[in-house]
Amino acid sequence: MSLTCNLYHIVFNTKRREMTINLSHETDLYRYLWRILEDRKCKLLRIGGIPLTMFTSLLTCTPMYVSQI
């Protein structure tokens, strides 16, 4: 294990690419994901999306394995 800084761009899609992310819940979903990333010592650079896709860009600079993210 070593100290590395990695930049990830992660794209989540809804099941069967249906428009299931309600706009009224979108902000809560982003906050939930942000909290998870903070708990794992990741720095969230950007988050956004559309009703069927969510995009995140995050930076990790801690000693960890990729499987821990």
C-alpha positions as protocol buffer text, in pm:
chain_id: "A"
residue {
  index: 1
  type: MET
  ca { x: 0 y: 0 z: 0 }
}
residue {
  index: 2
  type: SER
  ca { x: 134 y: 344 z: -87 }
}
residue {
  index: 3
  type: LEU
  ca { x: 24 y: 706 z: -100 }
}
residue {
  index: 4
  type: THR
  ca { x: -126 y: 782 z: -437 }
}
residue {
  index: 5
  type: CYS
  ca { x: -341 y: 1059 z: -577 }
}
residue {
  index: 6
  type: ASN
  ca { x: -598 y: 932 z: -823 }
}
residue {
  index: 7
  type: LEU
  ca { x: -860 y: 1121 z: -1018 }
}
residue {
  index: 8
  type: TYR
  ca { x: -1176 y: 924 z: -1094 }
}
residue {
  index: 9
  type: HIS
  ca { x: -1467 y: 1011 z: -1319 }
}
residue {
  index: 10
  type: ILE
  ca { x: -1755 y: 781 z: -1228 }
}
residue {
  index: 11
  type: VAL
  ca { x: -2081 y: 757 z: -1421 }
}
residue {
  index: 12
  type: PHE
  ca { x: -2387 y: 591 z: -1269 }
}
residue {
  index: 13
  type: ASN
  ca { x: -2686 y: 498 z: -1483 }
}
residue {
  index: 14
  type: THR
  ca { x: -3031 y: 404 z: -1364 }
}
residue {
  index: 15
  type: LYS
  ca { x: -3161 y: 54 z: -1416 }
}
residue {
  index: 16
  type: ARG
  ca { x: -3263 y: 5 z: -1781 }
}
residue {
  index: 17
  type: ARG
  ca { x: -3172 y: 376 z: -1829 }
}
residue {
  index: 18
  type: GLU
  ca { x: -3518 y: 481 z: -1714 }
}
residue {
  index: 19
  type: MET
  ca { x: -3576 y: 836 z: -1591 }
}
residue {
  index: 20
  type: THR
  ca { x: -3620 y: 740 z: -1226 }
}
residue {
  index: 21
  type: ILE
  ca { x: -3417 y: 1012 z: -1051 }
}
residue {
  index: 22
  type: ASN
  ca { x: -3683 y: 1256 z: -942 }
}
residue {
  index: 23
  type: LEU
  ca { x: -3568 y: 1620 z: -957 }
}
residue {
  index: 24
  type: SER
  ca { x: -3700 y: 1680 z: -605 }
}
residue {
  index: 25
  type: HIS
  ca { x: -3470 y: 1403 z: -472 }
}
residue {
  index: 26
  type: GLU
  ca { x: -3169 y: 1486 z: -687 }
}
residue {
  index: 27
  type: THR
  ca { x: -3005 y: 1720 z: -433 }
}
residue {
  index: 28
  type: ASP
  ca { x: -3054 y: 1467 z: -152 }
}
residue {
  index: 29
  type: LEU
  ca { x: -2896 y: 1196 z: -366 }
}
residue {
  index: 30
  type: TYR
  ca { x: -2591 y: 1416 z: -435 }
}
residue {
  index: 31
  type: ARG
  ca { x: -2554 y: 1499 z: -65 }
}
residue {
  index: 32
  type: TYR
  ca { x: -2578 y: 1129 z: 25 }
}
residue {
  index: 33
  type: LEU
  ca { x: -2303 y: 1039 z: -220 }
}
residue {
  index: 34
  type: TRP
  ca { x: -2090 y: 1332 z: -103 }
}
residue {
  index: 35
  type: ARG
  ca { x: -2119 y: 1211 z: 259 }
}
residue {
  index: 36
  type: ILE
  ca { x: -2008 y: 860 z: 161 }
}
residue {
  index: 37
  type: LEU
  ca { x: -1705 y: 997 z: -24 }
}
residue {
  index: 38
  type: GLU
  ca { x: -1609 y: 1224 z: 267 }
}
residue {
  index: 39
  type: ASP
  ca { x: -1623 y: 927 z: 505 }
}
residue {
  index: 40
  type: ARG
  ca { x: -1377 y: 750 z: 275 }
}
residue {
  index: 41
  type: LYS
  ca { x: -1141 y: 1052 z: 275 }
}
residue {
  index: 42
  type: CYS
  ca { x: -1210 y: 1142 z: -89 }
}
residue {
  index: 43
  type: LYS
  ca { x: -1238 y: 1496 z: -217 }
}
residue {
  index: 44
  type: LEU
  ca { x: -1541 y: 1547 z: -439 }
}
residue {
  index: 45
  type: LEU
  ca { x: -1448 y: 1780 z: -724 }
}
residue {
  index: 46
  type: ARG
  ca { x: -1775 y: 1787 z: -914 }
}
residue {
  index: 47
  type: ILE
  ca { x: -2110 y: 1612 z: -911 }
}
residue {
  index: 48
  type: GLY
  ca { x: -2405 y: 1648 z: -1145 }
}
residue {
  index: 49
  type: GLY
  ca { x: -2623 y: 1466 z: -1386 }
}
residue {
  index: 50
  type: ILE
  ca { x: -2951 y: 1430 z: -1567 }
}
residue {
  index: 51
  type: PRO
  ca { x: -3262 y: 1230 z: -1469 }
}
residue {
  index: 52
  type: LEU
  ca { x: -3111 y: 898 z: -1584 }
}
residue {
  index: 53
  type: THR
  ca { x: -2736 y: 950 z: -1531 }
}
residue {
  index: 54
  type: MET
  ca { x: -2523 y: 1085 z: -1246 }
}
residue {
  index: 55
  type: PHE
  ca { x: -2164 y: 1201 z: -1297 }
}
residue {
  index: 56
  type: THR
  ca { x: -1901 y: 1240 z: -1026 }
}
residue {
  index: 57
  type: SER
  ca { x: -1539 y: 1347 z: -1037 }
}
residue {
  index: 58
  type: LEU
  ca { x: -1337 y: 1278 z: -725 }
}
residue {
  index: 59
  type: LEU
  ca { x: -979 y: 1286 z: -606 }
}
residue {
  index: 60
  type: THR
  ca { x: -819 y: 1047 z: -358 }
}
residue {
  index: 61
  type: CYS
  ca { x: -483 y: 1118 z: -195 }
}
residue {
  index: 62
  type: THR
  ca { x: -469 y: 867 z: 84 }
}
residue {
  index: 63
  type: PRO
  ca { x: -305 y: 531 z: 137 }
}
residue {
  index: 64
  type: MET
  ca { x: -574 y: 293 z: 16 }
}
residue {
  index: 65
  type: TYR
  ca { x: -647 y: 20 z: -231 }
}
residue {
  index: 66
  type: VAL
  ca { x: -872 y: 94 z: -528 }
}
residue {
  index: 67
  type: SER
  ca { x: -1116 y: -170 z: -403 }
}
residue {
  index: 68
  type: GLN
  ca { x: -1177 y: 41 z: -91 }
}
residue {
  index: 69
  type: ILE
  ca { x: -1351 y: 317 z: -287 }
}
